[in-house]
Amino acid sequence: MSGLPYVRRRLVTAVVLGLMSPLCAIAQTQDGGNQAASSTAQATPQKAGAQKSRNTPQQTAQLGTIIVTANKREERLQDVPMAVSVLDDTKLQRQNALSFTDYASQVPGLNVISSGEGWTQLVLRGITSGGRQPNATVGTYIDDTPFGSSTVYSAGSVLTPDIDPSDLQRIEVLRGPQGTLYGSNTLGGLIKFVTTPPDATQASAHIGFSTSSVQGGGSGYGAHSTVNLPLITDKLALRVNVYDRDDPGYIRNITTGKTEIDEAKVSGGRAQLLWTPNDKVSVRFSALAQNLHSDGLANQGIDIDPSTLRPVYGWPNQARAASTGLFKIKYRLYDLTVNADFGWARLVSTTSYGTLGFKENTDITALYGPVLNPLFGLANGGYSELQPIALNKVTQELRLQSPADQTWEWRAGVFFTHEHTTDNQSILSFDATTGAPIDLPTLGVIAEGPAIFREWAGYGDLTWHATSQLSILVGARYSNDYTSYTQTSQGLLIGPTDFTIVGHDHPVTYLFNPSYKFSDDVMAYIRVASGFRPGGPNVGVPPGLGAPLTFDPDKLVNDEFGLKALMLDKRMSFDGDVFYIDWSKVQLTTTVGGISFLGNGGKATSKGVELNWTFKPLRGLTLLANATYTKAALAADTPTGSIYGLKGDALPYVPKWSANLGADYDFPIAGDWSGFIGGNVSYIGARASEFNPVPGPRVRLPAYNNLDLHAGVNVDNWTVEVYAKNLGNQRGITAVWPETINPLGSPFQATYQTPRTVGMSASLDF
């Protein structure tokens, strides 16, 4: 059952002396370029809250200065001594990027395991044990607030919010573990959604509408609107954003005859209030809501033969019992951030309360039908699992940090979180064709929860700016984690249980991060960082069965060397890194005596190279490219009883090679008219799918390409655009998993990239 979520489920690199000569040459060239360049020609960061039109062509042949908050303070991207990628609002909106699958290939080292809209696992640097791992290895933040669960009790690895891009300023992707500054569940890295703040200097508004159509499927629409209102000039402002979308589907259920079973309705909004009584204090309150509803997404997937990867019932068909497929998610997040500048230090307080409501009804007839139908004398019995999850999460962070322009730069903080989760599952019986209920004895009802997770953590870091060029950062974090888990169950397939288990953990993470600036625009760094995921009580393991009642945190150490450079009078940027990761005590599903639980026997490594390049050869034209090599594999055979894997076996869904090429061109047309055109072509290499629970060949997924294009015109405050996603109509498989009780038997469910989607949009700024 999905109530057992894990069932459904270390280089400090020596810097070669020969490398220094070309680095110094680059630095000398860059210094000369800096003297020659006019300071007024450099792009400046957007004023917080100012209305930024995506319609305006570029007025400089230089790359703009990018400001990020990856280290929880504003600084140039070029000055951050770690691997960070940024996707700005213009890029997201022009590409009509609505989900992680739309832009993941544009970030080195990022890939997704998607089982459909709303059900996506994020993977950075190959750190994953599979699409059904119970807990996230990539953290998610919205501004300064952590989002999503830290535990295994509420599907935290896959219920990752696809925040609508209409109110985003940028997305920051921090590659490598962030356990010291951001805490748990950041083994691979962190995704940070940075929203556009209110502007107290001027009123503005934006409205937009889009329509789209999927090859062989249906049509959809999207509408969004944003209003910014200064309530007290320069002091108080309100910003409100609302949106509503119908994302079209294409999959057919041959049992019921329904089409577009993967269609999804998405709606939501965000309201922000920003008060700046003076230039030393700011208070920002925000409330976010996002809803997703579908009548078929819980049954997402096309039925395939795992040996040939061909659809069993033809393209794009599945066979699912009637009255199943319901999939609903409701996200709510309320946060309050207070900034106070005392001169000698800045105090930041972030308080949040978030909720998650999730409900799905998944067809499990192929799993239980062959056993239960003969037992009850049914010819056409259908079975489904109804699973509602409710999560409430409170967080509080206080941090005090010194100004950045002193020899000894310091920061200290405390963090608290409290999570309350309930997760209930019931097995329902009904007629598979009509959906009419069938009255059978109780098959299985599990009430998981409440699961209580509480964490207190303290962290600090110290940076010694030894010279204007050399800086050395060290940091550490100590966490005190408490988890309580209660479970009751009854039914023919489960048996009665009623127990409570308590767990305690005390994880410690650390960071060592020296960097050297050869010039203002050329920097090299070394980063040694660690991360962890919390342990806790096992699910479905009553005391007395001989199975371990708790599992431990897993741990990871990342050693990395990186280089960042701005060149050619700031018209070209390059950043690259090499990394080596040791992942120990990996949390893996283990089965002993028919009881499944989480164990800590796994060891894995990931090593790779990430390259990113941007070039502006002439005004208006920007070229982009990235490439990633990742070798993520088991470092030892998995323990007896756990999923079956041998030393050297690749970790699931991690391509050795991936790459992306992109171009964007802004150009004048005539008068008030201007235009833009751009696109991306990406490559995702071949991957191994899930580890099997028993010895046997794993399904291997072939490589695939993707081509996205967009073009549009601007006139006055209007923008009209056309776009195409997956123009080549490729059928790239993103995830597979077995349907039947035989983990190697046919059919498997497969999730594909969405077929060719074409659309248009129109928007107005005023």
NORFEN-V532469 format. One record per residue. N is the residue number from 1. RES is the residue in three letters. OMEGA is omega as a letter, one per 20 degrees, with the letter a starting at -180 (999 if undefined). Layout:
N:RES:OMEGA
N:RES:OMEGA
This chain:
1:MET:r
2:SER:r
3:GLY:r
4:LEU:a
5:PRO:r
6:TYR:r
7:VAL:r
8:ARG:b
9:ARG:999
10:ARG:999
11:LEU:r
12:VAL:a
13:THR:r
14:ALA:a
15:VAL:a
16:VAL:a
17:LEU:r
18:GLY:r
19:LEU:a
20:MET:a
21:SER:r
22:PRO:r
23:LEU:r
24:CYS:r
25:ALA:r
26:ILE:a
27:ALA:r
28:GLN:r
29:THR:a
30:GLN:r
31:ASP:r
32:GLY:r
33:GLY:a
34:ASN:a
35:GLN:a
36:ALA:a
37:ALA:r
38:SER:a
39:SER:a
40:THR:a
41:ALA:a
42:GLN:r
43:ALA:r
44:THR:r
45:PRO:r
46:GLN:r
47:LYS:a
48:ALA:r
49:GLY:a
50:ALA:r
51:GLN:a
52:LYS:a
53:SER:r
54:ARG:a
55:ASN:a
56:THR:r
57:PRO:a
58:GLN:a
59:GLN:a
60:THR:r
61:ALA:r
62:GLN:r
63:LEU:a
64:GLY:r
65:THR:a
66:ILE:r
67:ILE:r
68:VAL:r
69:THR:a
70:ALA:r
71:ASN:r
72:LYS:r
73:ARG:a
74:GLU:r
75:GLU:r
76:ARG:r
77:LEU:a
78:GLN:a
79:ASP:a
80:VAL:a
81:PRO:r
82:MET:a
83:ALA:a
84:VAL:r
85:SER:a
86:VAL:r
87:LEU:a
88:ASP:a
89:ASP:a
90:THR:a
91:LYS:a
92:LEU:a
93:GLN:r
94:ARG:r
95:GLN:a
96:ASN:a
97:ALA:a
98:LEU:a
99:SER:r
100:PHE:a
101:THR:a
102:ASP:a
103:TYR:a
104:ALA:a
105:SER:r
106:GLN:r
107:VAL:r
108:PRO:r
109:GLY:a
110:LEU:r
111:ASN:a
112:VAL:r
113:ILE:a
114:SER:r
115:SER:a
116:GLY:a
117:GLU:a
118:GLY:a
119:TRP:a
120:THR:r
121:GLN:r
122:LEU:a
123:VAL:r
124:LEU:r
125:ARG:r
126:GLY:a
127:ILE:r
128:THR:r
129:SER:r
130:GLY:a
131:GLY:a
132:ARG:r
133:GLN:a
134:PRO:a
135:ASN:a
136:ALA:r
137:THR:r
138:VAL:a
139:GLY:r
140:THR:r
141:TYR:r
142:ILE:a
143:ASP:a
144:ASP:a
145:THR:r
146:PRO:a
147:PHE:r
148:GLY:a
149:SER:r
150:SER:a
151:THR:r
152:VAL:a
153:TYR:a
154:SER:r
155:ALA:a
156:GLY:a
157:SER:a
158:VAL:r
159:LEU:a
160:THR:a
161:PRO:r
162:ASP:a
163:ILE:r
164:ASP:a
165:PRO:a
166:SER:r
167:ASP:a
168:LEU:r
169:GLN:r
170:ARG:r
171:ILE:r
172:GLU:r
173:VAL:a
174:LEU:a
175:ARG:a
176:GLY:a
177:PRO:a
178:GLN:a
179:GLY:a
180:THR:a
181:LEU:a
182:TYR:r
183:GLY:a
184:SER:r
185:ASN:r
186:THR:a
187:LEU:r
188:GLY:a
189:GLY:a
190:LEU:r
191:ILE:a
192:LYS:r
193:PHE:a
194:VAL:a
195:THR:r
196:THR:a
197:PRO:r
198:PRO:a
199:ASP:a
200:ALA:a
201:THR:a
202:GLN:r
203:ALA:r
204:SER:r
205:ALA:r
206:HIS:r
207:ILE:a
208:GLY:r
209:PHE:r
210:SER:r
211:THR:a
212:SER:a
213:SER:a
214:VAL:r
215:GLN:r
216:GLY:a
217:GLY:a
218:GLY:r
219:SER:a
220:GLY:a
221:TYR:r
222:GLY:r
223:ALA:r
224:HIS:a
225:SER:r
226:THR:r
227:VAL:r
228:ASN:a
229:LEU:r
230:PRO:r
231:LEU:r
232:ILE:a
233:THR:r
234:ASP:a
235:LYS:a
236:LEU:a
237:ALA:r
238:LEU:r
239:ARG:a
240:VAL:r
241:ASN:r
242:VAL:a
243:TYR:r
244:ASP:a
245:ARG:r
246:ASP:a
247:ASP:a
248:PRO:r
249:GLY:a
250:TYR:a
251:ILE:r
252:ARG:r
253:ASN:a
254:ILE:r
255:THR:a
256:THR:a
257:GLY:a
258:LYS:r
259:THR:r
260:GLU:a
261:ILE:r
262:ASP:r
263:GLU:a
264:ALA:r
265:LYS:a
266:VAL:r
267:SER:r
268:GLY:a
269:GLY:r
270:ARG:r
271:ALA:a
272:GLN:r
273:LEU:a
274:LEU:r
275:TRP:r
276:THR:a
277:PRO:r
278:ASN:a
279:ASP:r
280:LYS:a
281:VAL:r
282:SER:r
283:VAL:a
284:ARG:r
285:PHE:r
286:SER:r
287:ALA:a
288:LEU:r
289:ALA:r
290:GLN:a
291:ASN:r
292:LEU:r
293:HIS:r
294:SER:r
295:ASP:a
296:GLY:a
297:LEU:r
298:ALA:r
299:ASN:a
300:GLN:r
301:GLY:r
302:ILE:a
303:ASP:a
304:ILE:r
305:ASP:a
306:PRO:a
307:SER:a
308:THR:a
309:LEU:r
310:ARG:r
311:PRO:a
312:VAL:a
313:TYR:a
314:GLY:a
315:TRP:i
316:PRO:a
317:ASN:r
318:GLN:r
319:ALA:a
320:ARG:a
321:ALA:r
322:ALA:r
323:SER:r
324:THR:r
325:GLY:a
326:LEU:a
327:PHE:a
328:LYS:r
329:ILE:r
330:LYS:r
331:TYR:r
332:ARG:r
333:LEU:r
334:TYR:a
335:ASP:a
336:LEU:a
337:THR:r
338:VAL:r
339:ASN:r
340:ALA:a
341:ASP:r
342:PHE:a
343:GLY:r
344:TRP:r
345:ALA:r
346:ARG:r
347:LEU:r
348:VAL:r
349:SER:r
350:THR:r
351:THR:a
352:SER:r
353:TYR:a
354:GLY:r
355:THR:r
356:LEU:r
357:GLY:a
358:PHE:r
359:LYS:r
360:GLU:r
361:ASN:a
362:THR:r
363:ASP:r
364:ILE:a
365:THR:a
366:ALA:a
367:LEU:a
368:TYR:a
369:GLY:a
370:PRO:r
371:VAL:a
372:LEU:a
373:ASN:r
374:PRO:a
375:LEU:a
376:PHE:r
377:GLY:a
378:LEU:r
379:ALA:a
380:ASN:a
381:GLY:r
382:GLY:a
383:TYR:r
384:SER:r
385:GLU:r
386:LEU:a
387:GLN:r
388:PRO:r
389:ILE:r
390:ALA:a
391:LEU:r
392:ASN:a
393:LYS:r
394:VAL:r
395:THR:r
396:GLN:r
397:GLU:r
398:LEU:r
399:ARG:r
400:LEU:a
401:GLN:a
402:SER:r
403:PRO:a
404:ALA:a
405:ASP:r
406:GLN:a
407:THR:r
408:TRP:r
409:GLU:a
410:TRP:r
411:ARG:r
412:ALA:a
413:GLY:r
414:VAL:a
415:PHE:r
416:PHE:r
417:THR:r
418:HIS:r
419:GLU:r
420:HIS:a
421:THR:r
422:THR:a
423:ASP:a
424:ASN:r
425:GLN:r
426:SER:r
427:ILE:a
428:LEU:r
429:SER:a
430:PHE:r
431:ASP:a
432:ALA:a
433:THR:a
434:THR:a
435:GLY:a
436:ALA:a
437:PRO:r
438:ILE:a
439:ASP:r
440:LEU:r
441:PRO:a
442:THR:a
443:LEU:a
444:GLY:r
445:VAL:r
446:ILE:r
447:ALA:r
448:GLU:r
449:GLY:j
450:PRO:r
451:ALA:a
452:ILE:r
453:PHE:r
454:ARG:a
455:GLU:r
456:TRP:a
457:ALA:r
458:GLY:a
459:TYR:r
460:GLY:r
461:ASP:a
462:LEU:r
463:THR:r
464:TRP:r
465:HIS:a
466:ALA:r
467:THR:r
468:SER:a
469:GLN:a
470:LEU:r
471:SER:r
472:ILE:a
473:LEU:r
474:VAL:a
475:GLY:r
476:ALA:r
477:ARG:r
478:TYR:a
479:SER:r
480:ASN:a
481:ASP:r
482:TYR:r
483:THR:r
484:SER:a
485:TYR:r
486:THR:r
487:GLN:r
488:THR:r
489:SER:r
490:GLN:r
491:GLY:a
492:LEU:a
493:LEU:a
494:ILE:a
495:GLY:a
496:PRO:r
497:THR:r
498:ASP:a
499:PHE:r
500:THR:r
501:ILE:r
502:VAL:r
503:GLY:r
504:HIS:r
505:ASP:a
506:HIS:a
507:PRO:r
508:VAL:r
509:THR:a
510:TYR:a
511:LEU:r
512:PHE:a
513:ASN:r
514:PRO:r
515:SER:a
516:TYR:r
517:LYS:r
518:PHE:r
519:SER:r
520:ASP:a
521:ASP:r
522:VAL:a
523:MET:r
524:ALA:a
525:TYR:r
526:ILE:a
527:ARG:r
528:VAL:a
529:ALA:r
530:SER:r
531:GLY:a
532:PHE:r
533:ARG:a
534:PRO:r
535:GLY:r
536:GLY:r
537:PRO:r
538:ASN:r
539:VAL:r
540:GLY:a
541:VAL:r
542:PRO:r
543:PRO:r
544:GLY:a
545:LEU:r
546:GLY:r
547:ALA:r
548:PRO:a
549:LEU:a
550:THR:r
551:PHE:a
552:ASP:r
553:PRO:r
554:ASP:a
555:LYS:a
556:LEU:r
557:VAL:a
558:ASN:r
559:ASP:a
560:GLU:r
561:PHE:a
562:GLY:r
563:LEU:r
564:LYS:a
565:ALA:r
566:LEU:a
567:MET:r
568:LEU:r
569:ASP:r
570:LYS:r
571:ARG:a
572:MET:r
573:SER:r
574:PHE:r
575:ASP:a
576:GLY:r
577:ASP:r
578:VAL:a
579:PHE:r
580:TYR:a
581:ILE:r
582:ASP:r
583:TRP:a
584:SER:a
585:LYS:a
586:VAL:r
587:GLN:a
588:LEU:r
589:THR:a
590:THR:r
591:THR:r
592:VAL:r
593:GLY:r
594:GLY:r
595:ILE:r
596:SER:a
597:PHE:r
598:LEU:r
599:GLY:a
600:ASN:a
601:GLY:a
602:GLY:r
603:LYS:a
604:ALA:r
605:THR:r
606:SER:r
607:LYS:a
608:GLY:r
609:VAL:r
610:GLU:a
611:LEU:r
612:ASN:a
613:TRP:r
614:THR:a
615:PHE:r
616:LYS:a
617:PRO:r
618:LEU:a
619:ARG:r
620:GLY:a
621:LEU:r
622:THR:r
623:LEU:a
624:LEU:r
625:ALA:r
626:ASN:r
627:ALA:a
628:THR:r
629:TYR:a
630:THR:r
631:LYS:a
632:ALA:a
633:ALA:r
634:LEU:r
635:ALA:r
636:ALA:r
637:ASP:r
638:THR:a
639:PRO:r
640:THR:a
641:GLY:r
642:SER:r
643:ILE:a
644:TYR:r
645:GLY:a
646:LEU:r
647:LYS:a
648:GLY:r
649:ASP:a
650:ALA:r
651:LEU:a
652:PRO:r
653:TYR:a
654:VAL:r
655:PRO:r
656:LYS:a
657:TRP:r
658:SER:a
659:ALA:r
660:ASN:r
661:LEU:a
662:GLY:r
663:ALA:r
664:ASP:a
665:TYR:r
666:ASP:a
667:PHE:r
668:PRO:r
669:ILE:r
670:ALA:r
671:GLY:r
672:ASP:a
673:TRP:r
674:SER:a
675:GLY:r
676:PHE:r
677:ILE:a
678:GLY:r
679:GLY:r
680:ASN:r
681:VAL:a
682:SER:r
683:TYR:r
684:ILE:a
685:GLY:r
686:ALA:a
687:ARG:r
688:ALA:a
689:SER:a
690:GLU:r
691:PHE:r
692:ASN:r
693:PRO:r
694:VAL:r
695:PRO:a
696:GLY:a
697:PRO:r
698:ARG:r
699:VAL:r
700:ARG:a
701:LEU:a
702:PRO:r
703:ALA:r
704:TYR:r
705:ASN:r
706:ASN:r
707:LEU:r
708:ASP:r
709:LEU:r
710:HIS:r
711:ALA:a
712:GLY:r
713:VAL:r
714:ASN:r
715:VAL:a
716:ASP:a
717:ASN:a
718:TRP:r
719:THR:r
720:VAL:a
721:GLU:r
722:VAL:a
723:TYR:r
724:ALA:r
725:LYS:a
726:ASN:a
727:LEU:r
728:GLY:r
729:ASN:r
730:GLN:r
731:ARG:r
732:GLY:r
733:ILE:a
734:THR:r
735:ALA:r
736:VAL:r
737:TRP:a
738:PRO:r
739:GLU:a
740:THR:r
741:ILE:r
742:ASN:a
743:PRO:r
744:LEU:a
745:GLY:r
746:SER:j
747:PRO:r
748:PHE:r
749:GLN:r
750:ALA:r
751:THR:a
752:TYR:r
753:GLN:a
754:THR:r
755:PRO:a
756:ARG:r
757:THR:r
758:VAL:a
759:GLY:r
760:MET:r
761:SER:r
762:ALA:a
763:SER:a
764:LEU:r
765:ASP:r
766:PHE:999
